[in-house]
Amino acid sequence: MSLRRIVPLLHVESIEAVLPFWVEKLGFRPAMQLNEGAVLGFVLLARDSSQVMLQSRASVRRDTPSLAELGSSGSGLLYLEVQGLDAWIAKLGDAPVRVPLRRTSYGAREIAVADPAGHTIVLAEFA
């Protein structure tokens, strides 16, 4: 028995509203997307060996109504271990800061910001 990978799935009101944050600020690229009419219902984003999935709440309500209330705005937190934290911070630009840059007791320099859907994204660099 083995675990091959774990990929977070974030529910968002509008994929189009949060996609620029993930692509322009964090450098992810769409690896797969599913349109639902004129809007995106789902997108799988990839960068290096990492992936994250975004699914619109409308898509979740259609696909799995019993899960529609999970993942409400701001409920997710993703921890990204990065190299070159200062460059990442510069790229984040005006993203709302949830936790200012700090040094943790476990030896990381980290900052936490909010994505446009309200999820907390922690970027951490270890010496």
N, C-alpha and C positions, 0 to 999 in steps of 0.2 A: 504494500500500500504506500503510495507517495502523493505528495502535493506538488503539482506541476507549476502552478502559479496562482497568484491572487491579484485580482484587478478590481479596484474600487469602482462602484457605479454611483454616480451622483445624480439625483433628481434635480432638475432645474425648470424654471418657468419657461424659459426660451433658450434654446441652444445658441441661436444666432446672437443673443445678447451677451453670452459668456465666452463664446468661441474666440474672440480677439484676445481676451486675457490669456487663455491657454496657448494660443498660437504665437502671439506677438510678445508677450511678457515671459512666458515659460518655455517657449520653443517647441511645443508639441506640434505634431502634424496629423491631420485626419488620415487614419488607416482604413476606415470603413465608415460609411454613413448610410442611413436609411431615411429617405424623405417620406413625409406624410402629407401629401398634397403639396402645397407651396412652401412648407416649412420642414425643418429637420426634426425628426422624431428621436433619432439616436445617432450618436457618433462615437467611434472608438478612436482615441487619440494615442499616439505613440511618440516616444522620444528615447533614444538610446535603447535600453532594455526595459524601459518602464511603459506602462499603459494606464489609461484612465478612461472610463466610459461615462458619457453624459446622455441622459434620457429625459425628454421633456415630460412634465407631469401629465400632460394630455395623453401622451403615448403610453405612459404607465397606466393611466385610468382605462384606456382601451385594451391594453395587453393583459394586465394583471390587476384588476380592480381591488383585490384584497390588499395589495401593496401600495395603493395610491396615496395613503396618508403617511407612509414612511418617508423619511428623507426630506422633511419639510425644510424650508429655507434656513440655512445656517446650522444645520444639524451635523454636517460632516466636517471632519478634520483630517487633513492629509499631511503626513510628515515626509518631506523630501530631503534626503541626504545629498548634498551638492558639493562641488569643488568650485572655488572662486566666488565665494559668497558676495564679495563686494560688487562684482560684475552683475550678479543676479539682482542685487538690491538696486543698482542703477537701472537695470532693465524693467524692474517693477514700477518705476515712475511714481505715479500718483495713486497706486493701489492703497486702499485704507489699511493702516497699520493697526493690528490688534495687540501685538506685543512688540515693543521697540527692540532694536538690536541689543542683545545681551550675551553674556557668557554664562553658561549653565554650570551647575555643580558637577555634571557628568562630562564636562570638558568640551562642550560644543559652543560655537558662536551661532546664534540663531535669531531669526526674526519671524513674526507671524503676521500675515496679511489676510484680507478678505478678498475672495473672488467676487465678481458681479452678482452671483447668486447667493452670497452670504456664507459660503463654506470657508472655513479657516484653513489656510495653507501655511505650514511651517516649513521654512527653509533652514537647514542646519549644516554646518561645516565642522568637521572634526580635524584637529591639528595632526 
